[in-house]
C-alpha cells in the first residue's frame, strides 16, 4: 500500500482517481491547491504525488520545482489531457517521474508506475 497525494483542479477527476487508487489498496489524499500538497508531503509520509498540470494556485511546473527542491526523493507523476510536447519536455527536465495522458488509458498505465 502506498500513501498518495493527488492534486487536480477537477473535483470529478479527483474523486475518480481516489476511488480507483483506493480500490487498488492505496491510501489517497486529494487536493486542489499546490500549497496544500506541499504541506501534506512535508508533514505526512507521502510515497507518491500524482498531479494534474493545471492546478488552482500555481502552475504545475512551479509545484514540481518546489516538490523536487524540498522533497527530491518523492516521485511525481503527471496525469494530463494536454498534448503540448514542449510542456511535457519542460516537466521532464524538472524531474517528473512519468507523464500519463488523462484522455487515454490512464487506468492501465498508472498501476505500472505505482509499485
Secondary structure, DSSP 8 states (H G I E B T S, - for coil): --EEEEE-S-HHHHHHHHHHHHHTT-EEEEES-HHHHHHHHHHS---EEEE-SB-SSSBHHHHHHHHHHH-TTSEEEEEES---HHHHHHHHHTT-SEEEETTS-HHHHHHHH--
